[in-house]
């Protein structure tokens, strides 16, 4: 046998054999680590439209087609895990207008940095926190839901995810908790790691295939979770202080963003830059399944003004050539979830002309495994359109 007809017959025989064996025709593969479409990670719910980390915002993110409910873990004084980005409450709640809590205002040292005066979550019981109402902290975003919703607990978010999965079998929906300031919270006597692990155990979700990603900027928190018996997927977040627009690189010159606090405390001189080298990625692979880098580690931003001075705003910078971080991470066996994607023009380089869709498509084309986004609605629309465009090529190759 020779020629195109013979090849077509061989292909057909192969297809029949696959059908007889019960195998599905090959699904279109993507450049992600596992070949599935990128994940839309609803960063703090849907904070582009709702206050951060409230059940109503997570429900809106689910309705908008998010794949994951991202949250930051903070412990109440009686050890209940709440979803809140900061260790203090003044920016995201109405605590400052509550006379019964006026005397709780104080200053603290958080991971070596003086913080406050403010109201600290760790000084409030769960019942007290539940009396507060959440508000939108970003001036340019809608305040229409301010004062309406209470803070959410980790258990409530798990229950929401379980309800959604039960109602929509086959739907992809993860929870994505972050251990926040873990050494600070341990020093207060309310360690996050033990509480998170106990909650996941109670939920029946401490398994390798549970719909859970656990994330932290601090490798010691993730390594401790592994030692305590965490079996879910784990993500090492990778920070930096600011963009160096002159060189298209990242600066490391503030103590709280240059390196994990455990490194600072141990006198380890390395910065987060050490994590994106091949050796750093191999080290991360020993305890984690993926990395969560700031997006400028993948598509750098750079630019100089008419006087030859570096620009000072992201919106005035241009994209530089992409780095090899995604392929290097994939080569090490790590997926890559980049943060944070936002619609507002101030968060986009000039190369995207104010259109967040162009930024998503740039990262999807590069093989990103997931995007942390404040706007799951936009990310979902862009991803669905991107998938519809990439699908015909895969289908055309398959015989009818
Ligand atoms: Ca977070």
Boltz pocket constraint, residues with backbone or C-beta under 6 A from the ligand:
constraints:
  - pocket:
      binder: B
      contacts: [[A, 70], [A, 71], [A, 72], [A, 178]]
      max_distance: 6.0
